[in-house]
């Protein structure tokens, strides 16, 4: 059994990072010199990924210019308060607090500038005089805003994921010294379920079917909004998004609309230098600024916590499938390195980086992830857990999953009532109490949500990312490590990620 190691949120500064062998004896990319004095416009800045990126930019280069943060707020006072509560006071920035001491807040307020706006509006909803001012200063635009719910309202996902990048591009073309437009997508954006996912841009009519018409999809969503109201409107729009995604071969609304967003960038970028980062499943930090930092119960966490709370969980998926996960700090470091490489502003190109892990020998299988979760949760159970967890049963079909889970829940309820055999011969689902039916509905929703990832046979080509690593100098590899082949996945899951998930669960529970 793997012995737990100390992960008491010990911060890692660039100089504290362990030495890593490198084949590069050159001066490297010149990351630190690139960052110095640069100013950025960031969307989605209060989200998990963007927040970690902002922290690393400020820590690696205190001499950077300004980071303009697009925020939805009713007025400037509200925007300032949101900046303070969601970013400046976040525990993620505690290393920066130690570095700057009593001048921390003054430093942050001098670097982070909230700008009232909305990615869903023309000109980003920014007042013209403010837009004119910041367009004079921005060197890099970082497009991190996104609707990340897998089964989302179609109209909202289209507005943000499909059209948002185009609006941001239009703004970028007004920025007089813009050197790079950086967009965060997802490794699952191609919709491929097998074969190799290459690092090439998506474009309707080339690697996306020419039958897909974004204007027509917008029309369908608008018609649904006019036709339905209230909760029925939300339900129908979620159904519509999934139907349209699956019609064209994508697993969910999120990846489908992100694909449209990439296509929009490709068609509208003109001669603007563009870089697209495609991470796989982003999980808690590996090292920086400390191990196991997470924001929200996300990605694999709902599956793991449902298992930990229920004691006997079934899963729709293939035990042997690879679950491509990547720590958030490695995504951030790869992004900064690529940004420095392509941010000279003198080459009109579109470069794609798959930032992933499952293409290598050290990759993680879904079954291994859940086995390690069981080990950890048995050794260090959740508060709700009263007995050891039984091994997970994997199911190859949704029908089999529903049948097995409904029978198990019905049996549990009969045993609780001390009425063994009660209800025999009836449909197992109809014998469930309302509470049991709610549990079944939740488990089925989880299964449907994660199904595209649980049977995935595709392999992500990360040749561009591997080549980027080779260009780093020794010092850059210490400061901006993103070599996922060096991760001990068992140690990371058991001693870093799962403790981080539990901390986040208890943090959220304590705020209720």
Secondary structure, DSSP 8 states (H G I E B T S, - for coil): -------S--B--GGGS-----S--S--S-HHHHHTT--EEEESTTSHHHHHHHHHHHHH-TT---EEEEE--SSHHHHHHHHIIIIIT-GGGHHHHHHHGGGHHHHHHHHEEEEE--TTSGGGG--HHHHHHHHTT-SEEEE------SS--HHHHIIIIISHHHHHHHHHTT-TT--EEEEEEETTTT--SSSEE-S----BTTTB-TT--HHHHHHHHHHHHHH--HHHHHHHHHHHHHHHHHHTT-SSHHHHHHHHHHHHHHHH-TT--EEEEEESEEES-SSSSBTT---SS-TTHHHHHHHHHHSS-EEES-TTSB--EEEHHHHHHHHHHHHHHHTTS----EEEEEE-STTSTT--BHHHHHHHHHHHHHHS--TT--S-----EEESSHHHHHHHHHHHHHHHHHHHTT-TTTTTTS-TTTTS-HHHHHHHHHHHHHHHHHHHHHS---EE--HHHHHHHHHS-HHHHHHS---GGG--HHHHIIIIIHHHHHHHHHHHHHT-
